[in-house]
Amino acid sequence: MKKVLIAAVLTFSAFVSQAQSYRYHPSGDGSGVRFGLKAGVNFANVIVSPRPGNLVNGRTDFHAGLFAEIPITEKVSFQPEVLYSRQGFKVVDGFGNVTMNMINVPLLLKLHVTPAVSIVAGPQVSYLANARIGLNNWFAVNYNDAFRRTGIDGVAGLEFETGDFVIGGRYSYGFSNMNKDFSFTDNMPLNDIFQLRNSTVQLSVGYKF
């Protein structure tokens, strides 16, 4: 976990370094680059194909992290983020609660529709730090070997700004099959039977410095 957090910090630091070398602002005062903190709620689930009836349900958890806003033009900005995000799903009406502790790095373009309203969209690199399953809320065990460590997601959403505060809502869809490549037999890989993709709605509040 420490190695993952260090990698996330280094990734964000690289974006910060790049931002320091390029500062655009329509007024020309060089104050365009902003940094901030954000946190919020996740409404997480997985999309299973073929869907196994009502076996899988969504779960609610949280995310938190850092972001930067780097203006490119008067209307478009680049917004990299590093987020710790608790995702996953429930199995069979509370029998099992799978928690995926993710490090997400969204790399978003931000279109300023108005001074207060923006559209964000772009790819997201996801890393599974660890996964755990709680059985009937009594105890939890590691479940890492069932899922792939890395994935690519697509992200789209809206942000509303008032002063230094940002309120946002977005949806992320996993392009990568998170089901790990292990087999019941040599001729029956499990990830060929079930495709498992993360699906998360996030609502957040952020503050820009």
C-alpha positions as CSV (number, residue, x, y, z in Angstrom):
1,M,0.0,0.0,0.0
2,K,2.9,2.4,0.8
3,K,4.4,1.8,-2.6
4,V,1.1,2.6,-4.3
5,L,0.7,5.8,-2.3
6,I,4.2,6.9,-3.2
7,A,3.6,6.2,-6.9
8,A,0.4,8.2,-6.7
9,V,2.2,11.2,-5.1
10,L,5.0,11.0,-7.6
11,T,2.5,11.0,-10.5
12,F,0.7,14.0,-9.1
13,S,4.0,15.8,-8.4
14,A,4.9,15.3,-12.1
15,F,1.7,17.1,-13.1
16,V,2.5,19.9,-10.6
17,S,6.0,20.3,-12.0
18,Q,4.6,20.6,-15.5
19,A,2.0,23.1,-14.4
20,Q,4.7,25.2,-12.8
21,S,6.4,25.5,-16.1
22,Y,3.3,26.6,-18.0
23,R,0.9,29.1,-16.6
24,Y,-1.8,30.5,-18.9
25,H,-4.4,33.0,-17.8
26,P,-6.7,35.1,-20.0
27,S,-5.8,38.2,-18.0
28,G,-2.1,37.5,-18.4
29,D,-1.4,37.7,-14.7
30,G,0.1,34.2,-14.6
31,S,-2.3,33.0,-11.9
32,G,-4.2,30.4,-13.9
33,V,-3.0,27.1,-12.4
34,R,-5.0,26.0,-9.3
35,F,-4.6,23.0,-7.0
36,G,-7.1,21.6,-4.6
37,L,-8.5,18.9,-2.4
38,K,-11.7,16.9,-2.9
39,A,-13.8,14.2,-1.2
40,G,-17.2,12.7,-1.6
41,V,-19.5,9.7,-1.9
42,N,-19.2,6.7,-4.3
43,F,-22.3,4.8,-5.6
44,A,-20.3,1.8,-6.8
45,N,-21.2,-1.4,-8.6
46,V,-19.8,-3.8,-11.2
47,I,-21.2,-4.6,-14.6
48,V,-21.2,-8.4,-15.0
49,S,-21.6,-10.0,-18.5
50,P,-23.5,-12.3,-18.6
51,R,-25.4,-10.9,-15.6
52,P,-25.9,-13.6,-13.0
53,G,-29.5,-12.7,-12.1
54,N,-29.7,-10.6,-8.9
55,L,-26.5,-12.0,-7.5
56,V,-24.6,-8.6,-7.6
57,N,-25.8,-5.3,-6.1
58,G,-24.3,-1.9,-5.6
59,R,-22.7,-0.4,-2.5
60,T,-22.0,3.1,-1.1
61,D,-18.6,4.3,0.1
62,F,-16.3,7.3,-0.3
63,H,-13.4,8.8,-2.2
64,A,-10.8,11.6,-1.5
65,G,-7.8,13.1,-3.1
66,L,-5.9,15.9,-4.9
67,F,-6.5,17.7,-8.2
68,A,-4.9,20.4,-10.3
69,E,-6.5,22.6,-12.9
70,I,-4.2,23.7,-15.7
71,P,-5.7,26.2,-18.2
72,I,-5.0,25.5,-21.9
73,T,-7.2,28.1,-23.4
74,E,-9.8,30.5,-22.0
75,K,-12.5,27.7,-22.2
76,V,-10.5,24.5,-21.8
77,S,-8.4,23.2,-18.9
78,F,-6.5,20.0,-18.2
79,Q,-7.5,18.5,-14.8
80,P,-5.3,15.6,-13.5
81,E,-6.3,14.0,-10.2
82,V,-5.1,11.4,-7.7
83,L,-7.9,9.7,-5.7
84,Y,-8.2,7.0,-3.1
85,S,-11.6,5.4,-4.0
86,R,-13.4,2.6,-2.1
87,Q,-15.5,0.7,-4.7
88,G,-16.8,-2.8,-5.1
89,F,-20.2,-4.5,-4.8
90,K,-22.5,-6.6,-2.7
91,V,-23.3,-10.3,-3.3
92,V,-26.7,-12.0,-2.6
93,D,-28.4,-9.4,-0.5
94,G,-25.7,-8.8,2.1
95,F,-24.1,-12.3,2.1
96,G,-20.9,-10.8,0.9
97,N,-19.6,-7.3,0.7
98,V,-16.6,-6.9,-1.7
99,T,-14.5,-3.8,-1.1
100,M,-12.0,-2.7,-3.8
101,N,-9.5,-0.1,-2.5
102,M,-8.5,1.7,-5.6
103,I,-6.0,4.4,-6.5
104,N,-7.5,6.3,-9.5
105,V,-5.7,8.8,-11.7
106,P,-8.2,10.6,-13.9
107,L,-6.7,12.7,-16.7
108,L,-9.5,15.0,-17.7
109,L,-10.3,17.8,-20.1
110,K,-12.5,20.4,-18.6
111,L,-14.7,22.5,-20.9
112,H,-16.0,25.7,-19.2
113,V,-19.5,26.1,-20.6
114,T,-20.1,29.1,-18.3
115,P,-17.9,30.6,-15.5
116,A,-19.8,28.4,-13.1
117,V,-20.6,25.3,-15.1
118,S,-18.1,22.9,-16.7
119,I,-18.1,19.5,-18.4
120,V,-15.2,17.1,-17.6
121,A,-14.3,14.0,-19.6
122,G,-11.3,11.7,-20.2
123,P,-9.6,8.5,-19.4
124,Q,-8.7,7.2,-15.9
125,V,-6.0,4.8,-14.9
126,S,-7.1,2.6,-11.9
127,Y,-4.9,0.5,-9.6
128,L,-6.3,-2.0,-7.2
129,A,-4.4,-1.6,-4.0
130,N,-6.3,-4.5,-2.3
131,A,-9.7,-6.1,-2.2
132,R,-11.5,-7.6,0.7
133,I,-14.7,-9.5,1.2
134,G,-16.8,-9.3,4.3
135,L,-19.0,-12.3,5.0
136,N,-22.4,-11.4,6.6
137,N,-20.7,-8.3,8.2
138,W,-18.8,-10.6,10.7
139,F,-15.3,-10.6,9.3
140,A,-13.3,-9.7,6.2
141,V,-10.7,-11.6,4.3
142,N,-8.3,-10.6,1.5
143,Y,-9.7,-11.2,-1.9
144,N,-6.8,-9.9,-4.1
145,D,-6.3,-12.9,-6.3
146,A,-9.7,-12.7,-7.8
147,F,-9.2,-9.3,-9.6
148,R,-6.7,-7.7,-12.0
149,R,-4.5,-5.0,-10.5
150,T,-4.8,-2.3,-13.2
151,G,-7.5,-1.1,-15.5
152,I,-8.6,1.8,-17.8
153,D,-11.8,3.6,-17.3
154,G,-13.8,6.4,-19.1
155,V,-15.0,9.3,-17.0
156,A,-17.6,12.0,-17.8
157,G,-19.4,14.5,-15.6
158,L,-20.3,18.1,-14.6
159,E,-18.8,20.5,-12.2
160,F,-20.3,23.6,-10.6
161,E,-18.1,26.3,-9.1
162,T,-18.9,29.0,-6.6
163,G,-15.9,31.0,-5.3
164,D,-13.2,28.5,-4.5
165,F,-15.6,25.6,-3.9
166,V,-16.3,23.0,-6.6
167,I,-19.3,20.6,-6.5
168,G,-19.1,17.8,-9.0
169,G,-20.9,14.7,-10.2
170,R,-19.4,12.1,-12.6
171,Y,-19.7,8.6,-13.9
172,S,-16.8,6.2,-14.5
173,Y,-17.1,3.0,-16.6
174,G,-14.4,0.4,-16.6
175,F,-13.2,-0.6,-20.1
176,S,-11.0,-3.3,-18.6
177,N,-12.3,-6.7,-17.5
178,M,-11.2,-6.8,-13.8
179,N,-11.9,-10.6,-13.6
180,K,-8.5,-12.2,-13.2
181,D,-7.3,-14.8,-15.6
182,F,-7.5,-18.0,-13.6
183,S,-9.2,-21.2,-14.6
184,F,-11.5,-24.0,-13.4
185,T,-9.7,-26.2,-15.9
186,D,-6.9,-25.6,-18.5
187,N,-9.6,-25.1,-21.1
188,M,-12.0,-22.9,-19.1
189,P,-10.6,-19.5,-18.0
190,L,-13.0,-17.8,-15.6
191,N,-12.5,-14.4,-17.2
192,D,-13.8,-15.8,-20.5
193,I,-17.1,-16.7,-18.8
194,F,-17.7,-13.6,-16.7
195,Q,-16.7,-10.1,-17.8
196,L,-16.5,-7.8,-14.7
197,R,-16.2,-4.0,-15.1
198,N,-16.3,-1.3,-12.5
199,S,-19.2,1.2,-12.7
200,T,-19.2,4.1,-10.3
201,V,-21.2,7.3,-9.8
202,Q,-19.3,9.9,-7.7
203,L,-20.5,13.1,-6.0
204,S,-17.9,15.3,-4.5
205,V,-17.1,18.7,-3.0
206,G,-13.7,20.3,-3.6
207,Y,-11.7,23.4,-2.6
208,K,-9.2,25.2,-4.8
209,F,-6.3,27.0,-3.4
